[in-house]
């Protein structure tokens, strides 16, 4: 069985990455998330990943603190310490990181360049697919079909 990596997930979903700058408003970031149907955006400064902004960050750092999304800058409410993986990280390890750290989005960085972002949905979908494949193979083995 082939070990699936973060790069395999990016190959399947594509590596399009939408981002915001630290100077953008939270409102702009929310509009971008809505337009692109994503739950988080990397925050880039001169092409370097310096943070991530998510719907959760918005709820906790803007809404619950009574701030205005039109007046608040991304830099003032983003998560500055971003966990990431390299392209050769296994999907199983990505799941472990996301579960232990309670995060839903994991940037994939190669040679200091953001290659894409995988979500918890991407990881769960792949793991379920792999498990179903294993179940199908075991059923064939047990029933004696498909093997000579």
C-alpha positions in Angstrom: 0.0 0.0 0.0 1.3 3.4 -0.9 1.8 5.9 1.9 -0.2 9.0 1.1 1.5 12.4 1.8 0.4 16.0 2.1 1.7 16.5 -1.5 -0.7 13.8 -2.7 -3.6 15.7 -1.2 -2.4 18.9 -2.9 -2.1 17.1 -6.2 -5.7 16.0 -5.9 -7.2 19.2 -4.7 -4.9 21.6 -6.4 -2.5 24.0 -4.9 -4.4 27.3 -5.4 -3.8 29.4 -2.4 -5.6 32.6 -1.6 -4.0 34.9 1.0 -4.2 38.2 2.7 -1.6 40.7 3.9 -1.3 41.8 7.6 -2.4 45.2 6.6 -5.7 44.0 5.0 -8.9 44.5 7.0 -10.6 41.5 8.6 -13.6 42.4 6.5 -11.6 41.9 3.3 -10.3 38.6 4.7 -13.8 37.5 5.5 -15.0 38.5 2.0 -12.2 36.5 0.4 -12.9 33.5 2.6 -16.6 33.7 1.5 -15.8 34.2 -2.2 -13.3 31.3 -2.3 -15.4 29.0 0.1 -12.5 28.5 2.5 -12.4 28.6 6.3 -8.9 30.1 6.7 -6.3 32.2 4.8 -2.6 32.4 5.1 -1.2 35.8 6.0 1.8 36.6 3.8 4.3 39.4 4.0 6.6 39.7 1.0 5.7 36.1 0.1 6.6 34.8 3.6 4.0 33.0 5.8 3.7 35.1 9.0 0.3 34.0 10.2 -3.1 32.5 9.5 -6.6 33.9 9.9 -9.6 31.7 10.3 -13.3 31.9 11.0 -12.5 30.8 14.5 -10.0 33.7 14.9 -12.7 36.1 13.7 -15.3 34.8 16.2 -12.9 34.9 19.1 -10.8 38.0 18.4 -13.3 40.3 16.7 -16.9 39.4 17.3 -16.6 38.4 21.0 -14.4 41.4 21.7 -16.8 43.9 20.2 -14.4 45.0 17.4 -15.4 46.0 13.9 -14.2 43.8 11.0 -14.0 46.9 8.8 -11.6 48.7 11.2 -9.5 45.8 12.5 -6.4 44.8 10.6 -5.6 41.1 10.0 -2.3 41.5 11.8 -4.2 42.4 15.0 -6.2 39.2 15.2 -4.4 36.5 13.2 -2.8 33.5 14.7 0.9 34.4 14.4 2.4 30.9 15.2 1.5 28.7 12.3 2.0 25.0 12.4 2.9 23.6 9.0 4.1 20.4 7.3 6.4 19.6 4.4 5.1 17.9 1.3 6.4 14.5 2.3 4.5 14.4 5.6 2.2 11.5 5.8 -1.6 12.0 5.9 -1.7 10.0 9.1 0.8 12.4 10.8 -1.1 15.4 9.4 -4.3 14.0 11.1 -2.4 13.5 14.4 -1.1 17.1 14.3 -4.5 18.6 13.5 -6.2 16.5 16.2 -3.6 17.2 18.9 -3.3 20.9 18.2 -7.1 21.3 17.5 -6.5 23.0 14.1 -8.4 22.7 10.9 -6.0 24.0 8.3 -2.4 23.0 7.8 -0.1 24.9 5.4 2.3 22.8 3.3 5.7 24.5 2.9 8.6 23.4 0.8 11.9 25.3 0.7 10.3 28.3 2.6 7.5 28.5 -0.1 3.9 28.0 0.7 2.7 25.2 -1.7 -0.9 24.9 -0.5 -3.1 24.3 2.5 -4.8 21.0 3.5 -7.9 21.0 5.6 -9.2 18.5 8.1 -11.8 17.6 5.6 -9.1 16.7 3.0 -7.4 14.5 5.5 -10.5 12.8 6.8 -11.8 12.2 3.3 -8.5 10.5 2.3 -8.3 8.4 5.5 -11.9 7.2 4.9 -11.1 6.4 1.3 -8.1 4.3 2.4 -10.0 2.5 5.0 -12.8 1.6 2.5 -10.2 0.3 0.1 -8.7 -1.9 2.8 -12.2 -3.2 3.7 -13.0 -4.0 0.1 -9.7 -5.9 -0.3 -10.3 -7.9 2.9 -13.8 -8.8 1.8 -12.4 -10.0 -1.5 -9.8 -12.1 0.3 -12.3 -13.6 2.7 -14.8 -14.4 0.0 -12.1 -15.8 -2.3 -13.0 -13.5 -5.2 -10.5 -11.5 -7.0 -7.5 -13.7 -6.0 -6.2 -16.7 -7.8 
